[in-house]
Amino acid sequence: MKNLAAALALVLALLVLAPGALADPRLGINDDAGKYSNGDPLFFETMSSLGLTENVMTVLWDPSRPTEIAEQALLERALPVAAAHGIEVVLDVYPSKALAFAGDPTAPARFAAFVAKLATTFPSVKQFIVMNECNQPRFLQPQFSGSRIFSAAVCGQAVAYSYDVLKAIDPTITVWGVGLSPRGNDNPAAPSNVSTSPVRFLAALGRWYRSTGRAKPLMDGLAFHPYPNSNTDEFARGYPWPKVGAVNLDRLYQAFWDAFHDTAQPTFAEWSPGGESTMRLSINEVGVQVDTAGKRGYTGRENVPAVDPITQASWYSALIERMACDPHVASLNLFHLLDEPDRVGFQSGLFGLGWEPRPAADVVKNASRSCEGSRLRWRHADHVLDAHVAFRGGGGWSFSASAAEDARYTVGVFAVDRAGASRSEIGRALSAEGSSLREVTTDEGRVTAYRRAELRGRLRPGCYQVGVTMHAALNPERTSTFASNVLRVRGGC
């Protein structure tokens, strides 16, 4: 009996601690149509009929009227109607102007005071998304100061101040941070759309956070918008590093770990018995636009290549299935429930104008909210992602290196005997930790993600080994070391 009790206790402990034991993600909608419906219940009735339980509504902060809740009356009418239909409202709060924080060091604190006013005015709201796509110039400028990422520090201040005031009002409020865009060009000299990729943005946010010495979290969870790069991309396509798509969330979790590990900010739970964490992910905005050619009520010209309704439905089906099996995802909110009439906007609704249902509406209604496949597992890496090194001999030495992320390398050529040296000893020699190996030559360089870096040199007759240590560019603590076989140059040894 004691053994049985112990076994049951272990199983229960694993269920509590394992990320897979977290609740199934909530499905909802990111759409302001319900806010603007002036109390008409149709929007929320439709959501409820599809089994949707969460509605993200936008609230803009105007720095010229910093204490005014411009749409207060609309929210006062919409919130009780949503609650009556079992819909929890999440407020997504960000400045109305991209330059709202530029040149005004008091702006982040004034923004946080506005967020606090929202929380006291609407005490039934228990989730706030603070800031929106801080890595995009449409929502936050400037992105860079010279070559340095500037937007992360400004966004971080706004989120930190807001976190503190919200938790002071009600510790049970969930604070989602940043609202990351999946893309960015990382080019401060770009002719247009000077933006920051999500991986580099998180690295900069982590550097800022560590520099402040902050002893409290910055957020309870990360908000993210994994739109496809092109509206016609298949769901499985994703993005290359340092961008992140719906199928690349492990890259997002790694970037967050690189930025915040060993700080007061929790990182995402890892797949291990001790991998518990309160940190969650909100997919609070994502959508695929449908072709509306020939449909009544629409105006303007479409500005992206649109897809047919069946393609949208299959994309959403794959998205819901994958997010249900990711234990870090707390919520998935599709953008929109109902199309915008102007084609310059988004025609990504589950319903076209006039509440014409699309196949995606049935997909959402019938999709399982629970994982019916294999749980997605993630653990942080301590090495350079997908690092490879190939060595060649001949009359000298050469190597080529590649990785799935940017990295720096140190290469060393060492004189050895016939038996050669171990990889660990070569690693110590490359890191100057103390080694008896005689260094013949050394060099340093960079590896750009998905591109090969090559280097070569000549050698006198003898026995040699070549070693390469790669350091992840955004977290040099992550390393990978490689060592060649013994190279016998022109009958040496």
N, C-alpha and C positions, 0 to 999 in steps of 0.2 A: 504493500500500500504506500509505503514511504517513497519507493521508486516511482510509482504511478503519480503521486502528488507532485514529486519533483519534476517529472516530465511535463505534466500539465502546466506547472508554474513557468517552466522554460518556454513552452509554446505560447502562453499568454504574454510573457515578456517580449517575445519576438514580434507578436502581433501588435503590441503597443509601440514598439520601437521602430519597426520596419516602415519605410516610407509607403509601402503598398497598403498599409492599414489606414492611411488618411482617407478622408471622405471623398466620394465621387465628385467630379467638378460640377459646378452649377452651370447651366446653359441659360443664356440670356441674349439681350439685344442692346447694342449701342445705337441709340436713335433718340432724337429730341422731338419726334412727332407727337408722342404722348404728352410731353410738356406743353406743346402748342395746341393741344386739342380742346383747351378751355373747359375741361371737366367732362368731355364726352368719353364714355368708357370703352368705345370700340377698340382703340389701340390696345388697351390692357386686356380686354376680353379676348382679343385675337392671340395675344401672347400666351394667356392662360390656356387657351384651347390647344396650343402647341406644346404645352408643358414647359414653357419658358418661365424662369423665376427671378430674373434679374434685369434691370433696365438702367444702363449708364446714361445719365443726362449731363449735358455740358453747362457749366456756369463760368462766365468770363469775368475777369477782374479788369476794370478800367482804371489805369493809374491816374487819370485826370479826375475821377470820382471814386476815390479809393475805398470808401465805406458804403457805397450804394450797391445793393443787390438788385440789379436792373430788372430781373425777371422774377422777383419775389412773389408777385401775385400769381403768376403762372405756376410756380412751384407749389404754392399753397393750395391751389386747386388740384394739381396733378398727384401730389403725394398720397392723399387719402384714397383717391380712386385706385391708384396702383396697389396700395396696401389691401384694399377690399378685394382685389383679384389675386392676392398672394404674390405680388411682385415686389421685390426689394429694390429700392432706388439707390443707385450709387452716384455720387456727385463727382464729376470730373472737372477740376478747377485749374484754370491757367490764365495767363494774361491775354487780353484782347489784342495787344500789340507786341510784335516780336522785339521791339526795342524798349519794352517797358522797364527793363532793369539796367539798360545801358546808361552809364554816367551817373547813376543814382545809387549810392551804397545803402541807402535806407529802404529801397524798393522791396527787397526780399522780406524784410520785417513787416512792412506795410501790407504786402500781399498776405503774409501769414495772419495778420490781424483780421483781414477780410475772410480768410478761411475759418478763423475762430468764430467770427460773426455768423457765418453759415451754420456752423455746428450748434451754436446756441439758438439760432432762429429756427432750425429744423432738427430738433433733438431726436427725431425718429430715424434720421439718417446715420447709419453706423459704419459706412464705408466711404472713404474719400480717395480719389485718385488725384495726386498733387503734381501739377505740371504735365505738359503734353509734348511728346517728341522733342525733348530738349536738344537732341542731336540734329535738328533740322532748322534751317534759317527761316522757314515760314513761321515758326513758333518762338524762336529764341535767337537773337543777334546781339553782339557778334559771336560767331562760333569760335573764332581764333583771335589771339593777340600775337601778331607775328606768326611764328610757326607753332606756338603753344596753344593747346586746346583750352579755350577760355570758358566755353559754355558750361562745362561740367561743374566748375566751382560756383558759378552763379546759380545754376539749377540746384546744386547741392545745398547752398544756403537757404533757398526758398523751401526745399523739402524739409531740411532740418528744423527751421523755425516753425513750419507748419506741423511737423510731427510733435514738437514740444507743446504747442498750444492745444492741439487736439487731444493729446494724452492727458493734459492738465484738466481739460473739460470733462473727458470721459475716457478712462483707460481702456475700455472695451472697443473703442473705435478702431477700425482697421485702416491703416495708412498705406496706400499703394503709391509707389514712387516712380517718377520720371516719364512713364509712357513712351518707351523707346521705339523709334522707327527701326525697321530691319536693315536699313541701308544708309550709306553715306560715302562721300568720295575722299574724305581726309585730305583735301587739297585746299589750303587757304588761298591759293592763287587761281582757283578755278574761275572760268569766265561767268559761271552761273551756279546756283545751288551749292554754295560753299557749305559743306555739311560734314558730319562726323560719323564714322561707322559705329555700330553698337558696341563692338568689342573694344575699340580704342576709347570710346566715350566712357565705358565702365572702368577702364584702366585709369583714365584721368580723374574720374569721380572718386575712385579708391585712393589715389594719391592725395587729392584734396582732403578727403575725410581723415586720412592718417595724419596729415599736416596740422589739422585742427586739434588733435588730441582728444577728440570727442569720446566720451565714455558711455554714450547711449546709442542705440540704433538710429539709423537714418530713415528706415522704413520697415513695415511689417512684411511687405511683399513687393515684388517688382511687376510693374505693368508693361506690357509688350504688345506690339502690333505687327504680327508676321504676315503682312501682305506679300503676295508673290511679286517678284521683281518686274515681270510683265504680266498683265492681266490674263494672258493666254498660257502662262507657264503651267505645266502639270504640277499637281500637288507634290510629287516626290522630287521635284527638281531642286528646291532649296536655293541656297546661296553659297558662294565661295567665301572663305575667311578673308577679311574680318567682318563680313556681314552675316546675318542670321535669319534663317527662315523657319517655318513650322517644323521642318524635319531636321533642323540643326540645333535644337534646344540644348543638347549636351554642350555645344560650343558656348551658349549663353551662360549655362551653369558654371562652366570652367572659367569664363571671363569674370563672373561675379566672385567666384572663389579666389581667383588670382588677386582681385581688387581688395577683398575684405577679409580674407582668412586671418585668424588670430587677432581680430578686433571685436568691439562690442556689437558690430553688425552681424547678425546671423547669416550664414550662407546656406545653400540648399542642402537638404538631407542627402546623405550618401547611402548607397545600398550595402549596408552592413548592420549587424546587430546594434551597434552604437551610433547609428546614423540619424538619430532623431533631430529634428529642427523645426522651428516654427515658421521658417521662411517659405513662402509660397509664390507662385507665379499666376498673374491674371492676364489671360489673353483678352484684353478688354476692347480690342478693335481689330477686325479682320473681315475682308469681304472680297467677292469676285463679281465684276460687273457683267450684266447680261445685255445682249443686243436688243435694242428697242425699236429698230427700224420698222416703220409702218405702223407703230402703235400710237393710238390716240392719246392726246394730252401732253406729250413730251415736246419740249422746245430745245432749240440750239443744236449744235453739232457735237457728236461724241468725240472726246479727246483721247481715248485709249482704244486699242483693239478689244472689242467685247466678245463674249462667248455665248453659246446657245444655252438655254435653261437646263438641259440635261447635263452639260459639262459643269455648270455651276453646282448642280445637285451632287454630282459625283465628287467634286472637290470638297464640298462641305461634309459629305459622308466620310471621306478619308480623314478630314480634319477632326471631326468629332470622335471617330474611332481612335485616332492616335492620342488625342488629348485625354480621353477617358482612361487610357493605359499609362499615362504619365503621372506618377504619384505627386509630382510637384505642382501640377496645375490645379488651382482652386476654382477658376471660373473661365468660361469661354463665351464672349459676347460678340455676336455677329453684327456687322454693320451693313445694312439696315434691316428693319422689318418691312418698311414700305419705301419704294423708290422715291428719289427726288425727281421732280418734273423736268428740271433743267439738265440737259445731258452733260454740261460742264461739271455738274455734281456727280453723285454716285447713284447708279442704277443697279445696286447690289442687293435689293430687297428680296425677302422671301415672297413678297407680293409686289406685282406691278401696280401702276396707277389704277384706281378704281377697285382696289383690293382683289386684283386678278391673281389667284394663287399660282405659284410656280412649283415644279417638282421638288425644289429645295425645302418648301414648307412641309411636305410629307416626310422628307428625309429627317428633318429636325423633330417632327412630331413622333416618328417611329424609332428614331435612333436610341440605342441603349445608352443610359447615363453611366453605366458601369463597364469596366473593362471585360471584354469577352475574349481577349487574346492574351498575349504575354505582356506582363508589366515591363515597362522600359526601365532599364537599370543604368544608374550613373554613379561614378566615383571620380573624384578629382584626379587629374594626372599629375605626376611628379617629373614627367619627362617632356621633351619637345614633341608636339603632336605629329605623328606619322613621319618621324625623322628617318632618313636613309642616307648612308654613306657608302660609296663604292671606291675601292682602292685599285690602283694598277701600278705595276713595276716597270721592268725594262731597264733602260740605262739611267733611270732616276726614280722619282716618285711622283704620283699624282693622285688626286681624289676628286670626286664630285659628290655634292651634298644637296639634299632637298628636304622639304618639310611642308606640312599643311598649315603652317603659320610662319610669320617672320621670325627670324632667329639671328643670333650672332654666333660665329664660330672662332675657336682657337685651334690652329693646327700646329703640331710639332713633329719633327723628324728626330728620332733618337738612335744612337749607335748602340747595338745590342750584340750579345753572343748568339750562337746558333739556336739556343733554346728560346730566345726571345723573352719578352716581359708580358706580364698579365695585363688585362685591360684596366684593372683597378690601379695597378702601379703606373701605367701610362696616364690614367686620369689624374692621379696625384701629381705627377710631373707637370701636366698641363695646367693644373690649378695652383702650382707653386706651394703645395702643402708639404713638400719634402720628398725627394726621391734621389736615388743614386744614379739614375739614368743620365747619360751624357747627351745633352741637347745639341743637335747639329744645326737646326734652323727652326724658326717659329714664325708664324704669321697670324693675322686676324682678318676677319671679313664678315660679310653679311649674306644671309640666305633670305631671299624674298619668297613668300609663300607660293608654292607650286612651280617654282623656277629653280633650275639647277645652278649651283655655284661650283666653279671648277678652279683648281690650282695645281701647278706642277713645278718641278725643279729637277736639277741635275745632282748627281751624287758621285763621289769618288768610290773606288772599289771598297767593299765592306759589307757588313750585315746591318740592316736598319729595320726599324718599325715606324710606321706613321700613325699618329693618334689625332683624333678630332673630338673636341668637346663642343657641343652646341648648347646655347642658352636661349630660352624663349625670350623674344624681344620685350614682351609686356610683363613677364615675370621671370627674371634671370635666375630665380631659385629653381626653376624647372630646367633640368639638364639631361642631355643624352651624350654618352661617350662611346666612341668607336675606335678600334685598333686594327691595323692591318696584320696580315701574316708577316713573317720575317722576309724581308726583301734582300736577296743576295745579288749584289750589284757587281757585274764583271768578275765573277769567281771569288768574291770576297769571303769573309768569315775565316 
